[in-house]
Amino acid sequence: MTISMNFMKGKLIGNSFWAIVSSFFQNIIYSLFFIVIARTYSTTEFSSYIIANTLYGMVMSFSSLGLSQWFIREIRQTDFRSALIVRFFKIQIVSGAFFYLVNILLCYFLYEATLVRNLSLLLGINILFDNIIYVFKTINISQYHQKRSFVITSIEALLKLFIAFMIFYSNMNLLFVVSMLIALRFLTLYLFLRYGLVERIDLRNVLTEGINFREMVKVLYEHIYFVIIGSVSVIYWSVGSLIASKMLHFDRVADYEISFKLFSMAEIVPVMVSASVFPILVDKGKTNPVERNSFFKKIFFAYTGYGLLVFTFIYSYAGFLIPNIFGEKYIQASAFCVEMFLTIIIFPTALLQANLLVSMNMEKTDMWLNLLSLFLNVFIALLGLYFIKQLSVINYAIFVSFLCFHIAQDILLVRAGVTKISSSLIFYGGILFLLLMFHFISISISSPYIFFIFWIIMLVTVLTFYRKGIRAKSVIA
């Protein structure tokens, strides 16, 4: 048992380490690219790029069909891995081609601006490449080979940084810049084909075997819950930008996207760790549900601390960071950013609980919870904007709907015997208490060091209780 636990911890730490480092490295560089675009081009051009990029990102995420969790769960439970991989490749290739056409139709249906349409047409080409790359990344996650994906995507990020320098010093045409990004994505695909996996896969063999559309439809039908969950997740995080672009001033799109860009960087840690946690939850659930529940509670505690840490950081320094990074013209985005980051408080634990539900074969239930959360998000946002034309309405709609999503998960896990009502009450009560305490301390003592002092005290307190717990266990033993 000890060897098994150490093995699991090693896999979790190793796989998560490369995933987090990779995502942080890429996002730092992509954020620099984002900043260069924001500073180099006019607000109209920047907003057009954001809208086109958001539309592409939304459709691209749809095109993957949310099948990564299905693939990871299946590949760890079957002996016919090569057939499963080939099937996964075929689904993603056909899906990529279909959703590129969807991207074209959407951009012409939603927007009349010529620049937005042209940018959307170009950026959408990446969907074809992204779907194939998605397969390579998912295989590496399932086999604990995240390092390979990290190396290749880091090369892409460095080359994108080089393009950013070219933009900064030469002020290139925006359409030409996007064309360069497409060429770069194709290069990344080539590198994955050559070096992306431990066992190299020749994509030509996958294509020459032919595509059985009836088989594809059968797979999608049998696992439609994963498809819907993945689709809802994409809409959930993209709908805010689309609503802002249609119901608010065009410049509010930039404010929303700047806030979401920082939020996306903050969610890297729980998302990447969860990718490694999920297969462990599956394995432990098959052998020892009690041990799985104990493992879940430890990760839950860590995620809670992370969410509070990130929110208090943004609460303390958003007013300084945003105007200094993106420029004074986006200073009002600071308040919107703090509002959006309310969701990061509960996002990590909600993601963990969703993974646990899927590992317990409750993906149908998770699907309905996602649909309910999306409905609440859109309903609250549209209703609120009818009366108050402020971006804050969209941010609070996200938070309230996500809170309801989290509470619904809590109820299900209590019924399943994974956790207790008292644990959930302590979770919400503890978060509320700490946030109010931090807020009043920040108001009473106006100092840029309050954040660090607060968290040093928190760390000392946690370590003290942890040591007392270890001593108590040793005395009992």
Salt bridges, closest charged atoms under 4 A:
ASP130 OD1 - ARG185 NE 2.50
GLU156 OE1 - ARG185 NH1 2.74
ASP202 OD2 - ARG204 NH2 3.25
GLU209 OE1 - LYS90 NZ 3.93
GLU215 OE2 - ARG87 NE 3.15
ASP251 OD2 - HIS249 ND1 3.75
ASP255 OD2 - ARG252 NH2 2.67
ASP283 OD2 - ARG76 NH2 2.94
GLU291 OE2 - LYS284 NZ 2.54
GLU363 OE1 - ARG73 NH1 3.18
ASP410 OD2 - HIS406 ND1 3.23
